[in-house]
Amino acid sequence: MRSTDVFATHPLFTHEEYLAADGARGDRSPRTADSLLTRHAAAGKVLHVRRGLYAAVPAGAAPDTFQVDPFLLATKLAPDAAVAYHAALQFRGKAYSVWHRFAVLTRSHVRPLVFQGSEYVGVRPPRALDGLPDLGGGIVSEPHAGGTVRVTTFERTLVDMLDAPDLAGGWEEVWRSLEMVEYFDLAAVVDHTLKRRSALTTARVGFFLDQHREELFVEEQHLKALREHAPRQPRYLDRKREAGRLVKPWNLVVPERVINRTWAEVA
C-alpha cells in the first residue's frame, strides 16, 4: 500500500500502523518508514503529533492551519485509550461547557500532551475496575471524522463523572451536562455503579437519580438496588467536606446549591 493510500484511510496513525500498512510487501524496515515519514512531514503531507503518532493532512489543506480532530487524537494515545468523563459528553454534544482538556481513560502511562491548543490527560480506571476487561466496560467504538473513536457510553460517563467530579468540572458542570442527556439505560447505570464498590459513589449516583426521577423515568427498583449499598454513616458529597443538608436515605451531606440547583437561577 502506498503512503498516500495510508494517509487517505488513516486520519491519525501510529508508526506501527504505518509500517504494517505501508510495508505490506515486506520490503520496508522501521528505519525506511522513519525516513519516509520525515519526508512526508517536510512536504506537508503529515503532522508529527508526538513520538510515534502522526496525522494525515488532507489534500488541499495547509499543514500550519489544519486542525487535527481531538477525539481521534485522544483515542490514538494508547492501544486501550477511550475518550471519557466530560470529554465523552462533549463528543456527543451534551456537555454544558466546551473544553479544550480531554480525559483519556487508559491503563497505559500516557504523558500529558498539549497539541494545537488542547490538553490531553491520561486517567487510569478506578481501582475496582482496573483488572476488569476493557477498562471495566461501557466503552463503544463510534465512526467519526474518517476514523474511529473509542468513547464511554452515557451510562458509564454518568457514573465516572459522579465518581470523579474534579475531572468533570465540579458539581455545576456535572449537573448541567448530565441534565442535557435525555435518556439513560438505568439498569446499566446501576451495574456500572455497583462495580465501583464505593459507597460514596453509589450515594452520589442514587441522589442524582432520585433528584431526576421524572425526567429520567427512574423506578423504585433502580433506587432500591443502590440504597442497599449506600453509606451507613453520613458522608459529604464533596471530599472538600462542604457544609450542607443530610439527605436520607443516601446518608449524604449535600450543599444547598446542589439540592436546589441554584445556579439555574442565574443562567
C-alpha positions as CSV (number, residue, x, y, z in Angstrom):
1,M,0.0,0.0,0.0
2,R,1.4,3.4,-1.0
3,S,1.9,6.1,1.7
4,T,-0.8,8.3,0.1
5,D,-3.3,5.4,0.4
6,V,-2.4,5.1,4.1
7,F,-3.0,8.8,4.6
8,A,-6.3,8.7,2.8
9,T,-7.7,5.9,5.1
10,H,-6.0,6.8,8.4
11,P,-6.6,10.4,9.5
12,L,-4.4,9.6,12.5
13,F,-2.0,6.7,12.7
14,T,0.8,5.3,14.8
15,H,4.3,4.4,13.5
16,E,3.4,0.7,13.9
17,E,0.2,1.1,11.8
18,Y,2.1,2.9,9.1
19,L,4.7,0.2,9.0
20,A,2.1,-2.5,8.8
21,A,0.2,-0.9,6.0
22,D,3.0,0.7,4.0
23,G,5.2,-2.3,4.4
24,A,2.7,-4.9,3.3
25,R,5.2,-6.1,0.7
26,G,7.7,-6.8,3.4
27,D,10.4,-4.5,2.0
28,R,10.0,-1.6,4.4
29,S,12.1,-1.5,7.6
30,P,11.3,0.7,10.5
31,R,14.3,2.9,9.5
32,T,12.9,3.2,6.0
33,A,9.4,4.1,7.4
34,D,11.0,6.8,9.6
35,S,12.8,8.3,6.6
36,L,9.6,8.3,4.5
37,L,7.5,9.9,7.3
38,T,10.2,12.6,7.8
39,R,10.0,13.4,4.1
40,H,6.2,13.4,4.1
41,A,6.2,15.7,7.1
42,A,8.6,18.1,5.3
43,A,6.3,18.1,2.3
44,G,3.3,19.0,4.5
45,K,1.5,15.7,4.0
46,V,1.6,14.6,7.6
47,L,1.9,16.3,11.0
48,H,4.1,14.8,13.7
49,V,1.8,14.9,16.8
50,R,4.1,13.1,19.3
51,R,6.7,10.3,19.2
52,G,5.2,7.5,17.1
53,L,1.9,9.3,16.3
54,Y,1.1,11.2,13.1
55,A,-1.9,13.0,11.5
56,A,-2.6,12.9,7.8
57,V,-3.1,16.4,6.3
58,P,-6.0,16.2,3.8
59,A,-5.2,17.2,0.2
60,G,-5.6,20.9,-0.3
61,A,-5.2,21.7,3.5
62,A,-2.3,23.8,4.8
63,P,-0.3,21.9,7.4
64,D,0.2,25.0,9.5
65,T,-3.5,25.7,9.9
66,F,-5.0,22.2,9.6
67,Q,-6.7,21.2,12.9
68,V,-6.4,17.5,14.0
69,D,-9.7,16.1,15.4
70,P,-9.2,16.0,19.2
71,F,-11.3,12.9,19.7
72,L,-9.5,10.9,17.2
73,L,-6.2,12.1,18.7
74,A,-7.3,11.1,22.2
75,T,-8.2,7.6,21.0
76,K,-4.7,7.1,19.5
77,L,-2.7,8.0,22.6
78,A,-2.7,4.3,23.8
79,P,-3.9,1.0,22.4
80,D,-6.7,0.9,25.0
81,A,-7.5,4.6,25.1
82,A,-11.0,5.8,25.4
83,V,-12.5,9.4,25.5
84,A,-14.0,9.7,28.9
85,Y,-15.6,12.0,31.6
86,H,-16.5,15.5,30.4
87,A,-14.9,14.8,27.0
88,A,-17.2,11.9,26.4
89,L,-20.3,14.1,26.7
90,Q,-18.6,16.8,24.6
91,F,-18.0,14.2,21.9
92,R,-21.8,13.7,21.8
93,G,-22.7,17.3,22.1
94,K,-24.1,17.0,25.6
95,A,-21.5,19.0,27.6
96,Y,-22.7,22.3,29.1
97,S,-19.3,23.9,28.5
98,V,-16.9,23.4,25.7
99,W,-13.5,22.4,27.0
100,H,-10.0,22.0,25.4
101,R,-9.0,19.5,28.0
102,F,-9.6,15.8,27.2
103,A,-9.6,13.0,29.7
104,V,-8.2,9.8,28.2
105,L,-9.1,6.6,30.0
106,T,-6.3,4.1,29.8
107,R,-4.2,1.6,31.8
108,S,-1.1,2.8,29.9
109,H,1.1,5.5,31.1
110,V,0.3,8.5,28.9
111,R,2.3,11.6,29.4
112,P,0.2,14.8,29.3
113,L,0.1,16.3,25.8
114,V,-0.6,19.8,24.7
115,F,-1.3,20.0,20.9
116,Q,-2.9,22.7,18.9
117,G,-4.2,24.4,22.0
118,S,-5.8,21.3,23.5
119,E,-4.6,19.3,26.5
120,Y,-4.8,15.5,26.8
121,V,-4.5,13.8,30.2
122,G,-4.4,10.1,30.8
123,V,-6.6,8.8,33.6
124,R,-6.4,5.2,35.0
125,P,-9.6,3.4,35.7
126,P,-10.8,3.2,39.3
127,R,-9.0,0.5,41.3
128,A,-12.1,-1.7,41.4
129,L,-12.2,-1.7,37.6
130,D,-8.5,-1.9,36.9
131,G,-8.5,-5.7,36.5
132,L,-11.7,-6.0,34.5
133,P,-11.8,-6.4,30.7
134,D,-11.9,-3.3,28.6
135,L,-11.3,-0.9,31.5
136,G,-14.5,-2.0,33.2
137,G,-16.8,-1.9,30.2
138,G,-19.2,0.7,29.0
139,I,-16.9,1.7,26.1
140,V,-18.0,1.7,22.4
141,S,-16.4,2.5,19.1
142,E,-18.0,5.2,17.0
143,P,-17.2,6.3,13.5
144,H,-16.0,9.9,13.4
145,A,-14.2,12.2,11.1
146,G,-13.0,9.5,8.8
147,G,-11.7,7.3,11.7
148,T,-13.0,5.6,14.8
149,V,-13.3,7.0,18.4
150,R,-13.5,4.8,21.5
151,V,-15.7,6.6,24.0
152,T,-17.5,5.8,27.2
153,T,-21.3,5.3,27.0
154,F,-23.7,7.8,28.5
155,E,-24.3,5.4,31.4
156,R,-20.6,4.8,32.2
157,T,-20.0,8.6,31.8
158,L,-22.6,9.4,34.3
159,V,-21.0,7.2,36.9
160,D,-17.5,8.3,36.0
161,M,-18.4,12.0,36.4
162,L,-20.1,11.5,39.8
163,D,-17.2,9.3,40.9
164,A,-14.6,11.9,40.0
165,P,-16.2,15.3,39.7
166,D,-12.9,17.1,39.5
167,L,-12.3,15.5,36.1
168,A,-15.7,16.9,35.0
169,G,-15.5,20.5,36.2
170,G,-17.2,20.4,39.5
171,W,-20.8,19.9,40.6
172,E,-22.5,22.6,38.5
173,E,-20.8,21.4,35.3
174,V,-21.6,17.8,36.2
175,W,-25.2,18.5,36.9
176,R,-25.8,20.8,33.9
177,S,-24.1,18.5,31.5
178,L,-25.8,15.3,32.6
179,E,-29.1,17.1,32.5
180,M,-28.6,17.6,28.8
181,V,-28.8,13.8,28.3
182,E,-32.4,12.8,27.6
183,Y,-32.1,9.1,28.3
184,F,-30.0,6.6,30.3
185,D,-30.2,2.8,30.4
186,L,-30.8,2.8,34.2
187,A,-30.0,-0.9,34.6
188,A,-26.6,-0.2,33.1
189,V,-26.1,2.8,35.3
190,V,-26.8,0.7,38.4
191,D,-24.5,-2.0,37.1
192,H,-21.6,0.4,36.4
193,T,-22.1,2.0,39.8
194,L,-22.0,-1.2,41.8
195,K,-18.9,-2.4,40.0
196,R,-17.0,0.5,41.7
197,R,-17.7,-1.0,45.2
198,S,-17.7,2.6,46.5
199,A,-20.5,3.6,49.0
200,L,-19.8,7.3,48.3
201,T,-20.1,6.9,44.5
202,T,-23.2,4.8,45.0
203,A,-24.8,7.5,47.1
204,R,-23.9,10.3,44.6
205,V,-25.5,8.3,41.8
206,G,-28.5,7.4,43.9
207,F,-29.0,11.0,44.9
208,F,-28.7,12.3,41.3
209,L,-31.2,9.7,40.0
210,D,-33.6,10.4,42.9
211,Q,-33.5,14.1,42.1
212,H,-34.3,13.4,38.5
213,R,-36.9,10.7,38.9
214,E,-39.5,12.2,36.5
215,E,-37.1,13.4,33.8
216,L,-35.2,10.1,33.6
217,F,-38.1,7.7,34.4
218,V,-36.3,6.3,37.4
219,E,-38.2,3.4,39.1
220,E,-38.0,2.3,42.7
221,Q,-36.2,-0.9,41.7
222,H,-33.2,1.2,40.5
223,L,-33.1,3.2,43.7
224,K,-33.5,0.2,45.9
225,A,-30.6,-1.6,44.3
226,L,-28.4,1.5,45.1
227,R,-29.8,2.2,48.6
228,E,-28.6,-1.3,49.7
229,H,-25.0,-0.1,49.1
230,A,-25.2,3.4,50.3
231,P,-23.0,4.6,53.2
232,R,-24.1,3.5,56.7
233,Q,-22.7,6.7,58.2
234,P,-23.2,10.2,56.8
235,R,-20.7,11.2,54.1
236,Y,-20.1,14.5,52.4
237,L,-21.0,14.8,48.8
238,D,-17.6,16.6,48.2
239,R,-14.3,15.5,49.5
240,K,-13.8,19.1,50.5
241,R,-16.5,18.5,53.1
242,E,-18.6,21.4,52.0
243,A,-21.4,22.0,54.5
244,G,-24.9,21.1,53.5
245,R,-28.0,19.2,54.4
246,L,-28.2,15.5,55.2
247,V,-30.2,13.7,52.5
248,K,-31.8,10.5,53.5
249,P,-31.7,7.6,52.6
250,W,-28.4,8.3,50.9
251,N,-26.6,9.4,54.1
252,L,-25.1,12.2,52.0
253,V,-24.4,15.7,53.2
254,V,-25.3,17.8,50.1
255,P,-24.6,21.5,49.7
256,E,-27.8,23.6,49.3
257,R,-26.7,24.9,45.9
258,V,-26.7,21.3,44.6
259,I,-30.0,20.4,46.3
260,N,-31.8,23.4,44.9
261,R,-29.7,23.8,41.8
262,T,-29.4,27.5,42.5
263,W,-27.1,28.0,39.5
264,A,-30.1,27.7,37.3
265,E,-31.5,30.9,38.7
266,V,-28.7,33.0,37.1
267,A,-28.5,31.1,33.8
